[in-house]
């Protein structure tokens, strides 16, 4: 789709533009420069959408009014965002590579924040949320099909893993995993199809998309051999069935949920055991041992600059600059991130930004009225994020802010008048 066609769709209904942006998240891989400033096709779409959003503000739609309501009613969220961006800019100001750091601020924080603002001001009810989730899963489904195509063509990494058009198999896995969780969520809601609340004209071939998406995305995910994604998905599913179990602990169905619990637990134990065997047989040169060295180096960086951090996008250079402090050589030299979401935020946004990140999480998990699907997605991000970087990339950053946006849109006062039905309860 050209930018012109995208603009026309957004002007017709800005929500359609948002759905297209969500579907097109992988287009950050299409890169170009404008007056020497690096950009991406995804970024261009976000800016066009934001321009339409600003120019289309009317009293009837009251988009800015929703933003004011958000700031007033969700102060912890607002303070978290202010702290996060303050720390980010402070850390960038002290960066050894200001141009790179500002590029990170623009592409991985400012752009996703624009998507978040548009989301919370324009997504109005359960029907809109379902279309957002449909767009997200369709995108994951499309990428999964491409991943399987790469596998069938024999286009694999040196160790036999699928990465498709991403830089690594883990990048592909981190994009696919949330789509799989959404597809499972739709399926377990016992909807007849993804398109139950979509206009009749859109119901052509997507009536059975939920189970098909689960199968296709699962196959593509398996081909990445990403332990972190499987761990995060298992944790999310455990939470999903756990809530259902405790909600029906007195019901006759509880024995069935016990079996599901045991199945998920067994699957998790199997994954961990297999990984431990691999680590034990690796002679101290596994990906886990490499991560231990990376985390140790990250801690050295924190001790060296505990307040302002190292600056966004400078981890690789800092990592190599302190190699002489360790008696053993690095197992992995090309390391752009510390493979841990919490270390990432501390190092690249400083103490102030890290406090903002924790405040966002505190706000997110501190309320009982968050939607189930947003919780499932955030659990995945954080659990997988313990051993990988589930934010610091264009598409992943947009995903994170989408999860926050879904949580905001489920708050009272953000639905359209007369449509107070929320997505509460996954089943």
N, C-alpha and C positions, 0 to 999 in steps of 0.2 A: 504494500500500500504506500502510495506517495504521500508526502507531507501535505500536499494540497487536498487530497481526498480525506486524509485524516482530519484536517482542519474543518472541512465541510461536515464531517460526521460529528465532530465535537461541537460545532456551532448549532447543529440540529438538536442535539441533546448532549450536554457535557458528560453525562454518565456514560454514554456510548464511547466517548473519547477515553474515559478512565478505564473502561473494560478493555479497550484496544491496547492501552499502555500496559495493563497487567498481562494481557496475552503476549505482548511483544517484549517482555523483559529481556529475553536473550539477545535482542538487537543492540545491546550495549557493545557487542562484539564487532558491530559495524562502525568503524572509527574514521574520523576525518578531522580537519582543522579549519577553523574560521578565524581569519586574521592572525594566524599563528597560535591560536588557542585550541588545544585538543578538545574534541567533543565526540559524541556518539549519536547514532540514530535514535536510540532510546531517550537520550537527553534532549534532543531536538523535539521529540514528541511531547516530552514533559513540559518544555517551555511553551510550545504552542498551546497545550492544554491549559497551562497556567494563565496565558494571555487571554484565552477565551473566557476563563473563569473570572478574571478581573474585569474584563470589558462587559461581561454578561451579568454583572451584579445588578440586581433590581430589588426593590423593596418587597415585591411579591415573593421572590425566591428567598430573600433574607439570608443569603449565604454568609455574609459577614456577621449577621446576628448570631448565627450558630457558632461562629468562632468566638465571639464575645462570651456567649454562654459557656463554651468549653473552658475558657480561661477563668471565668468566675467560679464555675462549679467543680473544676478539676485542678485545684491549685497545686497539688503535689505533682501532677503531670506537667503543668506549666513550669514549675520550678525545676523539675528534672531536665526539661528541654533547655531552659536557660543555662543551667549549670553545665550541661553537656556541651553546648555550643560555645560557652565561655571558655571552658577548659580546652576545647578543640582549637580555638583561635589563639589562646595563650601558648599552647604547645607548638602550634604552627609558627608563631612569632619567634620562638627560640629554636626553630628547626635549622639544621645545617643545610637543608635543601628546601628553601621557601617555595619555589615553584612547584615541586612535587607535592609538598604538604598542602598548598592551596588547591591543587588539582584534586587531592583526596577530599578536602573539605567540600569542594563543589560537587564532585561526582557521587560521593558516598554519604553525604550528609545533607547538603543544601537541596539537591535534586529530590531525594526521597522525602524530605520535609515538605516540599511543594506538593508531592503526591498525597502525603498525609493531610495537608490542609484542604486540598480539593476533596479528598475522601470524606472527611468529617463534616464538610459543609454541604455536600451534594448527595451523599448516600443517605436515604431517608427512612427505609423500612426493610422488613425481612426480604421482600422481593428483590430489592436492590442488592442486598448482601448476598443473596443466592446467585445473582448474576455475576457478582465479583468473584465468588468462589468457583462458579462455572468457568469463567474466563481463565482463572488461575489453573484449574485442573486441565482444561483444554490445552493450555500452553505446555504443561508438564507432559500430557499425553502425546502431543506433537513431538516434543523433544525426545520422549522415550521411544517413539517409533523411529526417529532418526538414529538414536543410539543402537537399536536393534539392527538397523540397516548398516551401520558402521561395523557391527560384529559380523554380520553375514558377508560383508565385503572383505573381512579379514583385516580391517584397519584398527589395530589394537596397539596398546603400549608394549614396551619391551617385555613386561611381565604378564602379558595376556589379558589386560583389563581394557574395558571400553571407556573412552573419554569423549567420544564424538567430536564436536567442534570446540570443546572446552580445553583449557590448559592442562587439566588433570582429571582422572576418574573421580576424585573426591569432589571436584567442582560440579561435575555432572550429577553425582549422587546428592549433593546438597541442594541442587535445584529440583530434583525429582521427588525427594522425600516428602516435602510439604504437600505436593499435589497428590501423592498416594494417601496421605492422612485425610485430606479433604474428600477424596473419592470414597474412602472407607466410611467417613462420617456421613456422607450422603447415602451410601448403601445401607448403613445401620439405622438411619432415620426412617427406613422403610418407605422412602419415596418411590413412586412408580418409575420416575426417571429424573434426570437432572433438569429436565425442561418442564416440570410440573407447574411452575409459576412463571414460565416464559411465555411470550405471545405464541399463539397457535401456529403462526407461520414459521416459527423456529423449531418446531418439533419433528422435523423430517427424519433424521437418522440417529438422533441422540437418545432415543428412548431407553436403550440398554447400555448407555455409555459408562455408567458407574461400575458395573462388574467388569466390563471390557477394559476400562482405564486401570482398575486395580490389577488386572492380569498383566497388561502390557507394561505398565510402569514398574511393577514388581520384577518382571523379567529383566528390564533394562537396568534397574537398580542392582539386581543380583550380578549382572555382568560387570558392574563397576568394582565388585568385591570390596566395598567400603564398609569396614567394621563400624566406624563411627555413625554412619547413617542407620545401620541396623540397630545399633544400641539406642540411638535417639528415638527411632520408630517404636522399638519395643517398650521404652519408658512411656511414650505417649499412649500406646495401646493399653499398657498396664493401668495408667491413670484413667483411661476411658472406661474400661471394664470395672475398675475398682470403684468408681463413682456409682456406676449402675448397680454393682453388687451391694454396696452399703445402703443404697436407696431402696433396695428390695430385699434386705436381709431377712425379713420376715415372710417374704413371699415364697410360693412354691417353686419358683424358678431359681432360687438361690443355688441349688446344687449344680445347675447348668453353668452358672457364672463361676462357681468354684472350679469347674473343669476348665473353663476358659482361662481363669487365673493360673492354674497349674500348667496349662499349655504354654501360655506366654512366659511364665517363669522358667519352664523347662527349656524353651527356645533361648531365653536369655542366658541360662547356665551353659547351654550348648555353645553359644557364641563365645562366651568368656573362656570356657574351657579350651575350645579350639584355638583361640588367640593366645592363651597361655602356653599351650603346647608349641605353637609356632614360635613364640618368644624364647621358650626354653631351648628349642632346637636351632636357634638362630646364631648361637655363639656370641651373643652380645651385640649383634649388628642388625636388629630388627627395627621396624619403624617406631616401635615403642621406645626402644633405647635411644633412637635419634631424637624423639620428642623429649625425653628426659634431659638430654644435653641442651636442646633448644630452650626448655623451661629454666634450666640452670643459668644459661646465658641471659635469659630474660630477667631473671632475678638480679643478676649483676647490673643490668641496665637500670633497673628500678632503684637499686641502692645508689647508683651513680647520679641519678636524676629523679628523686622521689616526688618532687612537687610538679614540675612542668612536663615531665616525660621526655621522650626523645623526638617528638614531632611526627605527625601523620606521614606514613609512606616511607619512613627512613629505616625500618627495621633491618632490612638486608645489609645496609652499609654498617650499621652499628654492630650487628651480629658478627660480621667479618672483622671489624676493627678490634674486637676484644678476644679473638681466638687465641692469642698468646697467653691468656690468663689460665688456660686449661692445659693440663698435662697430656690429655688424650686428644687426638685430632678429631674434628667434627666428622660425624657419620654422613651428614648432609650439608652441602655448602650453599646451594641455592634455596634460601629460606626467606620468603618475603613477609611472612607473618609468624607469630610465636605459637600457632596451633592451639590457642586457648582464648576464648572470647573475653574472659576477664582480664588476663594479662594484656590482651590486645588493647582493650579500652584504657587500662591504666597507663600503658606505655605510650600510646598515641594520642591520648587526650589529657594526660596528667591527672593529678589527684582531684582537681575540680571536676573535670569531665567524667572521671570514674565515679565520683560521688553522684553526679547527675544520672549516670547509667543505672546505678544501684537504686536511686530514687524512682526512676521509671519502672524498674522491676518491682519495687515496693508498692508503687501505685497499682501496677497491673495485678499483682497477686493479693493485694490487700482488701479487695472488695469481693463480695459473694455474688454480685450480679454480672460478672463477666460471662461472656458466651462460652460454651463448651469448646467450640472449634478454635477460638483464639487461644484458649488455655492449652489445648493439645498441640497447637503449632508452636507456642512459646516454650513448652516443655521440650519439644524436639530441638529447638534452636539452642537451648541452654545445655541439654544433656550432650548432644553431639558437639556443642561448642566447648565442652571440657577437653576434648582432644583434637579439635580442629577449629578453623576460623569460619564461623557461620554468619558473620556480618560483613566483613571488610572486603566487599566486592559489589559492583553496581547492582546486580539483580538481587543479591542476598540482602543488601541494605534496603532496597525497596520492599522486599518481603517483610523485613522486621517492622517497618513503619506501617505496612498494611495490617499486620497483626494488631498493632496499637490502634489503628484506625477502626478495625472491627470491634475492638473492646470499647472504644469511645462511642461508636454508633449504636451500641447496645444499651447505652445509658438512657434513663428517662429524660425526655426533653429534646432528644435528637431525632425522633421519628416524626413523620408528617402528622399533622393534626388528623385525628380520627383513625390513625393506623398505629396503635400502640403495641401491636403484637411483636414480640422480640424472639430472637432465636435463643431460647433458653432450653437446655436439655438436648442432648445429641440424639436421643432415641424416642 
